[in-house]
Amino acid sequence: MVRISNLELVKKLKENARISYVELAKYFGVSETAIRKRIRKLENEGVIIRYTVDVDPKKIGFAASALIGIDIKPEKYIKTIETLKKMKEVVSLCSSSGDHMLLLEYWFKDLKELSQFIKNLEKMDGITRVCPSIINEKIKC
């Protein structure tokens, strides 16, 4: 009996979320039914939360992307998160225990747009520091 780990299966799905159950079954040497049941179980347990795509922002008209670290007054933390979650410009938003309280990813059409976005963040009530880093190249996603 072939035994595959959840980690191996998840890694394979992260490489290509559109891979078919048949291809996965061949790769792991198990039945398609076994793969289907395992994936359904991982979904039901909340291990697999959603399926997504990785996008090259340059190919859809954005000059580049930036990761922006943000520090916030503790009493404004929740309100700031709610405001940032609603902003269409924000691609992803993460809480952090590192150098910054929040990290967000932003795609911009040009440096002027990035500069204006940073200025707008700095004006937001409760934000104490904004530290942008332009992404030169994604090495691994």
C-alpha positions, -999 to +999 in steps of 0.1 A: +000+000+000+014+034-010+013+060+017+014+097+007+017+125+032-006+154+033+025+176+030+035+159-003+000+163-017-003+199-007+031+207-022+021+192-055-012+212-054+008+244-047+029+238-077-002+235-099-037+239-083-052+228-116-035+194-118-061+167-123-069+139-099-058+115-125-024+131-128-020+132-090-030+095-088-004+085-114+023+106-097+016+091-062+008+056-075-027+055-060-062+055-073-080+086-084-106+079-058-080+079-031-067+113-042-103+127-045-111+116-009-078+129+005-083+163-011-119+165+001-108+156+036-081+183+035-107+209+023-132+199+050-105+201+077-095+236+066-060+226+055-068+236+019-086+269+022-089+279-014-074+275-048-057+305-065-034+317-092+000+333-092+000+364-115+029+383-131+017+419-126+039+432-154+020+412-179-013+429-170+000+464-171+016+470-137+052+483-136+060+463-105+048+454-071+058+463-036+057+448-001+049+476+024+055+473+061+031+493+083+032+502+119+000+513+137-010+527+170-024+498+189-058+515+195-062+520+157-051+485+147-085+469+140-099+500+123-068+503+100-071+466+090-107+471+081-099+501+060-070+484+042-090+453+035-115+474+016-089+491-006-089+475-041-052+484-046-042+461-018-034+426-033-027+409+000-026+419+037-010+400+065-005+406+102+031+402+113+052+397+144+084+409+127+096+444+120+061+457+112+026+451+125+012+446+090+026+437+056+007+445+024+014+438-012+005+465-038+008+465-076+014+498-092+013+512-128+043+535-122+064+550-095+041+581-092+012+558-083+033+540-057+044+573-043+008+586-040-003+554-023+025+557+003+015+593+009-021+583+014-011+556+039+011+580+058-020+603+062-042+576+076-052+580+112-032+557+134-004+547+110+029+556+125+054+542+099+053+531+063+082+511+048+079+502+011+101+476-006+098+472-044+099+436-054+126+431-081+119+394-087+098+366-072+122+337-068+098+312-053+060+315-047 
